Amino acid sequence: MSNKTINVAVIDDENDILMMLEKYLSREGYKVKTYSNPTTALSSISKETDLVLLDVMMPQMNGLDLLPKLKEKHPHIKVLIMTAYSTLDKVLNAHRYGANDYVMKPFSSLDALGKKMKETLSHS
């Protein structure tokens, strides 16, 4: 994948997170689109998207409710769940609905997030 620009969508209701991730991921060479509304994200994300960073707790729609709809529309997309609330039930549901992995918020470091993204993208 190194010869191709990787398209990443970030879905989170917190604007600070969206701006921070957009800045970091753009600097790392990713093409980034951010969405504060999950419904808008579902209708806007295209088949060119390689990876979605998806927050779980959002007021408009829970990320775990959005996940199966997103995977049904775009089964090839890798999904990395972002959550501050890690319960075994949430993690198992995320995997059951098609998430590839998850990361805890707040992030231990952006570099650790970048490493997790690369691991997720490298698994087929």
N, C-alpha and C positions, 0 to 999 in steps of 0.2 A: 504494500500500500504506500510505500514511501515516495513513489513517483507521482502519485495522484493526490490532489488536495482532498482532505477529509472534511466532509460537511457535518457539523455538529449543531444540534438544536438543544437549547437549554430552556426548560419549562420550570418556572419558579415564580411564586407570587411576590417574592421580596426583590424590589428593584436593586438594592445594594448588592445582592448575590448575582443578579443578572449582569450588572455593570462590571463587577469584579471578574466574573467568569468570562465575559466577552473580551475584556482587556487581556486577561491572561492567555486564553485560548487563541486569540488572534495573534498575540506575540509568539506563541508556540507554532504558528503556521496553519492552524485550522481555519476553515471558513465557518463563521458562527452566525446563527440566527437565534434571537432570544424571544421568549414569549412569557408574558405575565398572566395570560389567560389560557387555560388548558383547552377550552373549546376552540379558540382561535388557532391554537397550535395544531390541533387535530385536523382542522380544515386546511391549514397552510403548509404543513410539513409535506415535502415531496419525496418521490422515490430516490432522489439524489442524496437524501440524508443518510449518513452512515451510522451515526450514533446520536442517541437522545439522552441527555442528563435530565432526569425527571424527579421533581420534588414530590413527596408523598402528601404532605399536609398543605392543601390549598383550599381557600374558601369556595371557589366556583365549582371545583370538581376534585375529588380525591385522586391522587396520582395512581392508586391501585385500581380505581374505576376507569381511568383513562387508558391505562396500560393495555388491556385486552383489545380495546377499540383501535388503538394505535397499531398493535401487532396484527390485527385482522386486516387493516388497510395496507400495512407495509410489513409483511412478515420478515423481510431481510434485515430490517433495522435492528441494531444492537441497542439495548437499553440499560443504562446504569442508573439505579434508583439512588436518590439522595434523601436521607432522612435523619432527623434528630431524635426520632423515636424508634429505636431498634428493638422490636420484640420478635421472638421467634416466629410468631404467627404472621407478622407483616413480612418478614423475610421469606418464609415459605410461600405465602400468597404471591409475592412479587415474582419468585421463580416459577410458580405454577402458571402465572399469567404471561410469562415470557421474558422477564427481566434476566439479563445476563449476570448481573452482580449488583452490589450496593456499596455506597460509601456513607460514612457518618458525617453529619453536620454538627457543629462546625468542623471544617476540614482540618486535619492535623497539619497539612501544608498543601499548597497548590501543586507542588512537585509530586507529592504522594497521589493527589487526584490525577495528575497527568500520567503517572505510572500505571494507575488502575485503568485509565482510559486506554492506554496502549495495550495492556493485557487483554482487555475486553475486545478490542478491535482485532487482535491477532488470533483469537479463538474463532473457529468457524462453526 
